[in-house]
Amino acid sequence: MDLLKDTILRLLRERSPEYVSGEEICRLLNVTRTAVWKHIQALRENGYGIEARSRAGYLLTGVPDKLFPEEIGQGLSTRFLGRNILYCDSVPSTNNLAKELAAQGAADGTMVVAEEQSGGKGRLGRHWSSAKYKGIFFTFILYPPLIPSEANVLTLMTAVAMAEAVRNETGVAAGIKWPNDLLVDGKKICGILVELSAEMERINYMVVGVGVNVNQEENDFPEVVRLNATSLKAHAGRVISRVKLLQAFLKEFEKWYDISLEQGFAPVLARWKEMSVSLNCPVRISTPNKSWDGWAEDIDSDGALLVRLPGGELKRAISGEVSLRLSE
Ligand code: ATP
């Protein structure tokens, strides 16, 4: 959004439910009435409800549930996360764009949000269905003072933050399936894909990509994923504000990130365990070459899943390498 449009919107928002006269906007911004009208039209095209009344001026009557940076920024109380947002109506992949921005040195906490991804991906390059205006698709950039082996915990931290945000904003009891999914009643409502650029002892940057199924109907999902996917709307029984959910997530994530950098990962891992639906149950772990069955007993301090094999041996499963199925 350009600066003038942004300033007009801010003014209307500050004054709502009062009208702001066209004359005042012209005077404050030093522009003509025609220019003001043009920007009002552009805001309306973006979905803002603006009433125009002769002599009274303009009144903001409604805001769209688009993921516009102006909307996400409204009342956002984070210190650094999501303070700098790149908005895309459509993009092939928010992770790929974020990686390009990170390579160019984008600020810590910079976020790419998209209304739609044409080539959204999950782990191992699998497709991620990203229906336009229905879900939230976003990726944020971090420069964590961590070593590469600690990166997996960031996936778990993201899951904790999103599960908290979902529970608080929608009342839907989302549970975490190790390592990167959120489930409701056994179906996926959120996937997480963390990617990093690293050297032996140092992370250059990390991008954390999240896709959340918010207001999808069943037929918004391609047939192949329909059986295992669901949306928050389907469980809450109402349309969910994507902006509010995203704001709640950003706040939660930043909180857990700060706690972890100060105190280590123990607090976030403890919360992860409380919200997990993939612990203390039988699981099947699959790598591209083989599968093994066992009992999901715990997670390690680095986020690895500890699985007790039938013979008694405790085996570590590391995220990124394996898929997990909850056994019957
Ligand atoms: P798995 O689903 O086997 O546990 P995973 O957790 O590694 O694997 P990801 O690679 O993160 O899954 O996500 C990709 C998979 O998720 C796809 O193969 C597809 O089955 C499913 N999927 C794709 N889009 C969606 C969506 N919008 N909601 C839920 N599931 C989806």
Residues whose N, C-alpha, C, O or C-beta is under 5 A from the ligand:
A	BS01	ATP	G122 R123 R126 H127 W128 S129 D181 K188 G191 I192 V225 N228 A229 S323 L324
